[in-house]
Amino acid sequence: MNILFVSSTRVGGSGLSQRQLAARLIARGHRVAILVDPEKGRRLTRYLYKRQVNLSTKLRGHPVRPLLLAVQRPFGGRAVRASEYDVPVFYSPLPENAYRTVRRRFAPDVVVASSIDRVTWRRLRAQLRADGIPSVLYLREDAAHGHLSISNAPPDLLLANAASLAERARAAGFDCTVIPSVIETGAARVASTRERVLVVNPIRSHGVDRLWVVARARPDIRFVAQESWPLSEPARAEVLAEAARLPNVEFRARTADQSAVYRDARLLFAPHRLDNRPRVVAEAQANGIPVVASAHPGLVEAVGPGGVLVDPEAGDEAWIDAVARLWDDAGRYAALVEAALAHAARPEIDPEAVTARFEEALRRLVSGR
């Protein structure tokens, strides 16, 4: 099959999992390309486009709207080949507008969208329907359910990387198949010195405020705030200011070396305020690093027996206690190390098995069309 992935982000766990899945599909004989917003050097284009989109939405039903939509189409219509990846990746600040350029060059049999902006998905899906090309929406974040409800733009095939995301879609009346993200843990393997508590992606939705609380309560424990998604300048300034007030917290900038992230982690701290299924849990557990996380459904799935789960609405003391119990109790920590290793090795998240399930789901969709 010719498989085109379209996304609004190339960074973080979503971007990495998408590229790792693409590489495995290529190894299976498929022709694969990724069209993605590079999220850099595109501020003016996105700003002008957004203003026009907002205006065209307000003018729905007005005779001038078709002309305004025609003016929007050239924005971001070029697709530039990226050079930094081993799989074919094309950049455009507006993937929905560059789709036709890539379609002519690539002739996709199926298009898979994940971690995609709402306007991008709505407009891409309309083009796919007009072209008769089957569409797949791969739910990786809770907010993506808005593509089904707010945008009212269901795909031909709906996938989710977590059972909790699939259950919510089914409750809304949509068939949904669970296929976990491809997570290659080999590049993240390291013999950790087990000296610090690791927080990946120190942003508000990931509960960075709870990092500061626990770090203040336990000045004897060293913490790392590891950047994952590129932080905005205000967010970076806020994190750096908080870390400067806490001598036991170190901020680390993004790195392409996955093993470096876990080189001195004793446990992963994921007190998220939203439901997701981050790949960092599997990476940490593959290194025998237990996890303290919010008991959101996606994290419950990801952590399993290899860590400690805390009620997302619990107060500060519950988070302080959860970290302290793992840090101070050597016997319990050792047991959770073994549990984490076993959970990371479970067959259902084996990358080859996941790729086979994904391939079969697409094959059924394409052959059915």
C-alpha positions, 0 to 999 in steps of 0.5 A, a space after each residue: 500500500 501507499 500510506 500517507 501519514 498527516 500530522 500537526 506535530 513532528 515532536 514529542 512521543 506522537 511524532 516519534 511513534 509515527 516515524 517508528 511505525 512508518 519505518 516498520 511499514 516500509 520494512 514490510 514492503 509498503 511505500 510510506 510518507 509523512 506530511 507534517 507541520 514543522 512547527 518552526 519558521 511558520 508563525 506569519 503563515 499560520 497567523 494569516 491563515 488562521 485569521 482567514 479561516 476565522 473570517 470564512 467561518 463567520 461568513 458561512 452561507 455568505 456569497 463571498 465565502 467561496 472566494 475567501 476559501 479559494 484565497 486560502 488554498 495557496 497558503 502552505 501549498 508547498 511540501 518540502 522534503 525534510 533531511 533529518 529523518 530516515 523515513 520520507 517526511 515532508 514539511 508544510 505549515 499547513 498540511 491540509 493545503 500541501 496535501 494535493 501536492 503530496 497526493 500528486 507525487 505520492 498517490 496514497 491508497 490511504 491517509 492516516 491522521 494523528 495529533 492533528 489540528 482541528 481545522 487541518 483534520 476537517 479540511 483534509 477529510 473533506 478533500 479525501 472524501 472528494 478524492 475517494 481516498 479512505 481516511 484513518 484517524 488515530 486518536 492519541 490524545 483526549 482532545 482529539 475526540 473533538 474531531 468527532 464531536 465538535 468538527 463532526 468529521 468521523 473518518 472511514 476508520 477510527 483507531 486509538 492508542 489507548 482503551 480509554 480513548 476508544 471507550 469514549 469514542 464508542 460511548 459517543 457512537 463511533 466504532 473504534 479499534 485499539 492499536 497501541 503506539 509503536 514504541 521502540 525502546 532500544 534507543 532509550 535503554 541505559 544502565 541508570 545510576 538511579 539518582 533522580 526523580 524524572 519529569 518529562 515535559 514539564 508543562 501545566 497539563 502534565 502537572 508540573 506544579 506537583 513537581 515543585 510541591 514534591 521538590 520543596 517537601 523533599 529537598 534531599 531528593 534531586 529532580 530533573 525537569 526534562 523538556 520534551 515538546 519545545 517549550 514556548 518562551 513564557 513556559 520555559 521562563 516559568 520553569 527556569 524561574 521555579 527551578 532556580 528557586 529549588 536547588 534540588 531541581 535541574 532543568 534539561 533542554 530537549 535532546 535527541 539522545 533518548 537514553 540520556 533522558 533516563 541515565 540517572 532516573 530512579 523513578 518517573 514522575 507523571 502527575 498529569 492533569 489530563 488523560 493520555 498514554 505517554 510513551 515515556 512510561 514504556 521507555 522508563 519501564 523498559 529500563 526498570 524504572 518504576 512510575 508514579 502517575 495520575 490514575 487517569 485511565 490511559 496512564 492506568 493502562 500504561 503503568 500497570 503493576 510497574 508503579 504507583 497510581 494516585 487519584 488525579 484529584 488528590 492533594 499535595 500530601 498524596 503526591 509527596 507520600 507516593 514519591 517518598 514510599 518508592 524512594 525510601 522503601 528499598 524492598 518495595 522499590 526493588 519489587 516495582 523494578 521487576 514489575 516495571 521490566 515485566 510490564 514493558 515486555 508484555 506482548 501487546 505492545 511489542 512493536 512488530 505485533 503492533 505494526 502487524 495489527 495496524 497493517 491488517 486494519 489498513 489492508 481491510 479498509 483499502 481492500 473494502 474500498 
